[in-house]
């Protein structure tokens, strides 16, 4: 890390060379709600999960970059300026 000194631009360029761009887009998410009431504390007497309500929504995902390789704690702290 010392080889960069105060050359932040060079450091950022080399870091970005190790990144993979991920395209943004949208994703449809889904959740299922059980609308049945529990009939008993004894699972065998109840009817869980037979009547489900589905909720769907769409979320936008902004483009981002991820590292090609695992990030070490040392690199993380260096980038985040935490020592």
N, C-alpha and C positions, 0 to 999 in steps of 0.2 A: 504494500500500500504506500510505502514511502516514496516509490518511484514517481508518483504523481505530484507530490509536493503541493503547490497551490494551483496546479493546472487542472481546474475543475472541468473545463470543456473537454480536455483529452480523456479524463476519467469517465465523464458521461458518455462520450462517443464509444469508448471501449465497453462500457456496461450495456449500451443499447445494441452493440454488435452481438451480445450474448442473449438478447431478448427475441421472442417470437411474437409477432403481432397477431392479435385475435380480433376478428371482425365483430362489430356490434350487430345487433339485430333485435329480435323479440322472441320471447318464449311464452308459451301458454302453460300456466300452472293450474293445478287442480287439487282440490281438497274434498274429502268426503266427510260429511257430518252424519253421525248416527242419530236418527230422529226417534228411535224406539226408546221407551222407558224401560228401565230394569224392573223386572217383575219380582225378583228375589235376590237375596245376597248369595244364594246358591246358584252358581253359574249354570248348572244343568237344568235349572228351572226357568232361567231367563231366556230372552230372545235377542241377544246383542247383535248388531250389525246386519240385521235382515232388511231394515228400511233405511236407506241412506239418501241424503240430499247431497248433490254434487254442486260445488261452487267452482267456477273457472274464472280466471282473469289473465290478462296479458301484461307482461312486464317488458320494458325496453332495457336492453343491455348496451351500454356505451362501449366503444372499442377500447381495448387495453392491451398491455404487453405482459408476458410471463417469461421468467427465466428458463433457458434450455436446461439448466442444471440446478440442483438444490442450492439454496441460499444458506450460507453458514452464518452463525451468530456474529462472527467477526465482520463479515461483509455487511450484514444488516446494520450493525452498530456504526460502522464506518459511513455508510450511506445516510443513516439517520442522524449523524453527528452526535451520537451518544457514546461517551467513553467511560 
